[in-house]
Amino acid sequence: MHPSRLVFLGLDGLPWSLVQNLCAQGLLPNLATIAGTPGCRAISAELPELSPVNWTSLFTATPPGEHGVYGFTRLDPQSYELQFTDFTHVHGATIFERLAGKGLFCKVVNMPNLAPVRPMRSMLVAGFPAQELRGSVHPPALEGILADHGYTIEADTVRGATDPAFLLDDLHRSLACREKALDLLWPDLAWDLFFFVLTETDRLGHFLFPALVEPYHPWRSEALRFMAAWDRLIGKFFARYLDLPEPKRLLIMADHGFTTLTQEVDLNAWLREKGLLHLSRQPASEWDTQSISPATKAFALDPGRIYLHTRERFTHGALPRAEADVLGADLIRALSGLTWRGRQVIRHVHRGRDLYHGPKAHLAPDLVLIPQPGFDLKGKFGRTDMFGHFGRQGMHTADDVFFYDSMGASARTPTEIGQAILDHFDIPAATFEA
């Protein structure tokens, strides 16, 4: 028997508590049709709770220890160059390739971390951090078709960070691009799996999250006007799904939660204060990891990833493994007691070796810090103050995440949801040698 069609809706950075609150007020009537059903349940994000980590876990059906993505950035251990993560850093096959291997066809719209795309028997439109259509779509002819319709990958959040009116206008434009892609790629129904990801709520959350939760916020009405347009597109997507012939299945997933930002917390400022991070020169930018001195014993990368500067891992590292184990334990104790105005900053510190297993676990951070809500952990270079505000008003959370399955299956993480998709098509889990 031919497997039933599977339709997937991804909602980037949409917290479950916000969904429940806005649905209860009647503000998201289309999403409300599934929000109160038994098929909707809470899940947890993979750690760190970032989009590239979680969407990659979904589209490979493997955790970070296997696919090798731990954040938006990665440090080259030889050159100390900070590289921005993209699809070339993803280890293993995607679920789209695995379906293609069974003669099934996928269409994918706005999937984060999928560029530069590689040729496969699928129709792909990658999302952030891709910046342009070239290299971000497959087959290549799709580039011209989307360009003719004014499709762009991302809203301009650089300008939008300081101009809320512009941000909201550009998010409306970005949302219209997603709708146009849906209109272009859905109708022929020549697909077995259709992926459609909306990232606009994440962008809105980073710069205007308080407007979504504070009743008297000056931008609340405009933020809710955007959410109404977003919900109308979800309604259109649901209508298309309902019109499909049976058998069929609908999955919906948020990749992480969101909350209001209280303070950014720069862990490198703290490590410098403790004498553990040394810089060989004044950093050229906050991303200048090549300023790390050989005298450094530990450094941080966004969002709360701490690396011990060991000689076995880094070209200029001098820390012996035994000393690194002791330092790791000392850092766990010290960071667990960190406070801001009497409030605890860190909720939990995980050792990377306890969290991650697989062929790419050696790339993992040594410590992964989970903050208390409101404290956004950073690893910048050159900041002098540990606490501060730098334009963002919202931050990710690892919990307050949700998943919906029209067939009622349970899953706890994006990795397990990816596996549920493979299970639907009778494709076994990926295997690796430990």
ZITA-V506204 format. One line per field, one symbol per residue. ss: DSSP state (H for helix, E for strand, C for the rest). phi: phi as a letter, one per 30 degrees, with the letter a starting at -180 (. if undefined). psi: psi as a letter, one per 40 degrees, with the letter a starting at -180 (. if undefined). Layout:
ss: ???
phi: ???
psi: ???
This chain:
ss: CCCCEEEEEEECCCCHHHHHHHHHCCCCCCCHHHHCCCCEEEECCCCCCCHHHHHHHHHHCCCHHHHCCCCCEEECCCCCCEEECCHHHCCCCCHHHHHHCCCCCEEEEEECCCCCCCCCCEEEEECCCCCCCCCCEECCHHHHHHHHCCCCCCCCHHHHCCCHHHHHHHHHHHHHHHHHHHHHHCCCCCCCEEEEEECHHHHHHHHHHHHHHCCCCCCHHHHHHHHHHHHHHHHHHHHHHHHCCCCEEEEEEECCEEEECCEEEEHHHHHHHCCCCCECCCCCCCCCHHHECCCCCEEEECCCEEEECECCCCCCCCECHHHHHHHHHHHHHHHHCCEECCEECEEEEEEHHHHCCCCCHHHCCCEEEEECCCEEEECCCCCCCCEECCCCCEEEECCCEEEEECCCCCCCCHHHHHHHHHHHCCCCCCCCCC
phi: .ddddbcbccbdicddddeddddddicbdddddcdccddcbdbbddcddceddddddddchbdedcdicbldbbcddcciddcddbddcdcjdddddddedcicccbbcideiccddceadacbbdcedecbddicbbdeddedddddcidbdbdddddddcbeddedddddddddddddddddcdedhdacbbcbcccdddddddcbeeddbcdcddcddddddddddddddddddddddddddddabccbbccacaaddcbdbdddddddddiccbcdadddadcddddddeddcabbbecjcccdddddccecdbddeddddddedddeddddcdbbhicdccdabcdedddcbkdcddddddbbccddejccdbbcbjdccdclbbjccbbdbdcicbbbbdcidcacbeeddeddddeechcdddcbcd
psi: hhiiihhhhhghfhidddddddddeeegdddddedeidehiiaiiiiifiddddddddeefiidedeeheaeiihhedeehhihhadeehhiiiddddddeeeihihhhfhifeihiihigihhhiaieididheeihidddddddddefhidiigeddddegddddddddddddddddddddddddeffidhhhhhhedddddddefdddeehdehdedddddddddddddddddddddddeiiiiiihihhidiaiihhdiihhdddddddeedhiheihidieegeeehidehdiiiiigfhhhhgidedideiehiddddddddddddddddehihfehhdhdihihddddhiaeedeeiidhhhhiihehhhigiheidhdiihfdieiiiieafiiihheeeiiieidddddddddddefhiiiiih.
